[in-house]
Amino acid sequence: MTGKGSGRRKEDINKIRNNWDSVFGKKKKELITEVTIEFTMQGNPNINDMNNQVEKMLKENKIVYSTVTKYINA
């Protein structure tokens, strides 16, 4: 006579093998790059003013930026 919990449940070994990586495998990671542009403007500019300033700086080749590239979980 077997007691409660003394035996294994029926299992589908092929199903376990097929799903092993999705459960225990490496998580997919996505490479992203954050770009930061810093500049100063007088007053309280709106988004259009800021966009125009960035375009002007691009045309004059005076833009200063920094980037950070990293992996995130997808």
Secondary structure as GFF3:
##gff-version 3
##sequence-region A 1 74
A	DSSP	alpha_helix	13	24	.	.	.	ID=ss1
A	DSSP	beta_strand	29	37	.	.	.	ID=ss2
A	DSSP	alpha_helix	47	59	.	.	.	ID=ss3
A	DSSP	beta_strand	65	73	.	.	.	ID=ss4
###
